[in-house]
């Protein structure tokens, strides 16, 4: 993922002024320290959530540090817990990548459906580099999260199906490192997200944003909660993809509709019949 790529910096140090007296050295040190303090004092950070008091179901969350940042990059915290970190500009929560369809840079989303309704603290934090390396800047807002819509009762629950052939990842998406192996896949649907897992280890999973209505299901992008066992699928922003759904007894049938799913691996996994197991 982009958030684990490294950033390198080059520093230039100029040494000069031989035969300087003690007074000159003291003055130079004081001047240098003052310059470093001025540099450190100017290191700040802000984010695209600044000024917001209510957050929607999903929103892009971008951090804007005033200067280059050190490892681990910009950290995104919710209620004091680090949920995501990104070392690559534009310092987006939920990663970023180039959309091959439009040739533009897109970012993922902060999806709020997993948070309890009410007020939460959203913080961006980063440590500077160079003259700012001892300075950590942070900016926090307090915003209210709305309750997510209820999931249709017939759709809610845990479902599983067998994948009989391996499905390679799409070649032009950000999250493309894993082939979907044959085996049992589970899909747990509640009002927070859809949790998808494949053959062992079962703890590894993808949380996916979605919108569901009568007979219609739209898959979105990853939902990041700070769980070390969660991952991403397809692109940081989704893409959104439409499916129909119908339940007959303990069988859930999912079929593609519009907008078509351009993530072929996801389409191969979710399309077909699922059996209720919970």
Secondary structure, DSSP 8 states (H G I E B T S, - for coil): -GGG--------------S--HHHHHHHHHHHHHHHHHHHHT--EEETTTT-SEE-SEE--BEEESS-B-TT-EEEEETTEEEEEE-STT-BTT-EEEETTTTEEEE--EE-TTS-SEEEEEEEEEEB-GGGTT-EEEEEEEEEE-------TTT-EEEEEEE-S-B---TTSSB----B-SEEEEEEE-SS-EEEE-SS-TT-EEEEEEEEETTEEEEEEE---S-TTEE--BBTTB--EEEEEEEETTEEEEEE-SS----HHHHHHHSEEEEE--
